[in-house]
């Protein structure tokens, strides 16, 4: 598990842009003023689609996550989220499933997280 912190960027605008910081690494950079994680879509119950773009030297890297509360979402749920991702003009072909079988049950992790959060079931990156 990786601990990090998130803050809303301009919460009064209600834009779902987050500034997310993880523990320092040699690649860590300050969070940009306009946020580094954008929640593109969510139903607040089952899934979220989160996108990020990072510039590193002369390259731009886009990151895309499909976060889902179910470890093994149904095929229809995956298809629905896939269509939503397509509607934003984002590539799905590089998405990879994150293995969830050996994760602790929520009762074991409830003391570690004050709020139940979606677990990543799909993530990807691609350079441009």
C-alpha positions in Angstrom: 0.0 0.0 0.0 1.2 3.5 -0.8 0.2 6.4 1.4 -0.5 9.7 -0.1 -2.5 12.9 0.4 -4.9 14.6 -1.9 -6.4 18.1 -1.8 -9.1 19.7 -3.9 -7.8 22.3 -6.3 -10.1 25.4 -6.1 -13.0 23.5 -4.3 -15.4 26.4 -4.9 -15.3 25.7 -8.7 -16.4 22.1 -8.1 -14.1 20.8 -10.9 -12.9 17.5 -9.4 -9.3 18.4 -9.9 -7.0 17.0 -7.2 -3.5 17.8 -6.1 -2.1 14.3 -5.1 1.3 13.8 -3.4 3.0 10.5 -2.6 6.1 9.9 -0.6 9.2 11.6 -2.1 11.1 9.7 -4.8 13.8 10.9 -7.2 11.1 11.7 -9.7 8.9 13.7 -7.3 7.9 17.2 -8.4 5.7 19.8 -6.9 2.0 19.5 -7.6 1.0 21.9 -10.4 -1.4 24.7 -9.5 -4.2 23.3 -11.7 -3.9 19.8 -10.1 -2.3 16.6 -11.2 -5.3 14.2 -11.0 -8.6 14.9 -12.6 -11.7 12.8 -11.8 -13.3 12.7 -15.3 -16.3 10.6 -14.3 -17.7 8.8 -11.3 -21.0 7.5 -10.0 -19.8 7.9 -6.4 -20.8 4.3 -5.7 -19.1 1.9 -8.0 -16.4 3.5 -10.2 -14.3 6.5 -11.0 -12.2 7.4 -14.0 -9.1 9.4 -13.1 -6.7 11.0 -15.6 -3.3 12.6 -15.1 -0.7 14.1 -17.4 2.9 14.7 -16.3 5.7 16.4 -18.2 9.1 14.9 -17.7 12.0 16.4 -19.7 10.7 16.8 -23.2 8.0 14.1 -23.0 4.4 14.1 -21.8 3.1 11.0 -20.0 -0.6 10.5 -19.6 -2.0 8.2 -16.9 -5.4 6.7 -16.8 -7.1 4.7 -14.0 -10.4 3.0 -13.8 -11.0 2.7 -10.0 -13.7 0.2 -8.9 -15.0 -0.8 -5.6 -15.4 -4.4 -6.7 -12.3 -6.5 -7.1 -13.7 -8.3 -10.0 -16.2 -6.0 -11.8 -18.8 -7.7 -14.1 -18.1 -7.6 -17.8 -21.1 -5.2 -18.3 -19.6 -2.8 -15.7 -16.2 -2.9 -17.5 -17.9 -2.3 -20.8 -19.8 0.6 -19.5 -16.7 2.3 -18.1 -14.8 1.4 -21.3 -17.4 3.4 -23.3 -17.1 6.3 -20.8 -13.3 6.3 -21.3 -13.9 6.3 -25.1 -16.2 9.3 -24.8 -13.3 11.3 -23.4 -11.1 10.3 -26.4 -8.7 8.4 -24.3 -6.9 5.2 -25.3 -7.9 2.0 -23.6 -5.5 -0.4 -25.4 -2.8 0.0 -22.9 -4.9 -0.5 -19.8 -3.8 -3.5 -17.6 -5.7 -5.2 -14.9 -4.3 -4.9 -11.4 -4.4 -8.3 -9.7 -6.7 -8.0 -6.6 -6.9 -11.6 -5.3 -4.3 -11.3 -2.5 -5.5 -8.0 -1.2 -6.7 -7.9 2.5 -10.4 -7.8 3.0 -11.9 -4.5 3.9 -12.4 -5.4 7.5 -8.7 -6.0 7.8 -7.8 -2.6 6.3 -10.6 -0.5 7.8 -8.3 0.8 10.6 -5.8 1.9 7.9 -8.3 4.0 5.9 -10.9 6.3 7.5 -12.9 6.4 4.3 -13.5 3.4 2.1 -11.8 4.2 -1.3 -12.1 2.6 -4.7 -9.4 0.0 -5.4 -7.6 0.3 -8.7 -8.6 -2.4 -11.1 -7.2 -0.9 -14.2 -4.3 1.4 -14.8 -2.1 2.5 -17.6 0.3 5.1 -18.9 1.4 6.1 -22.3 3.8 8.7 -23.6 3.0 11.2 -26.3 
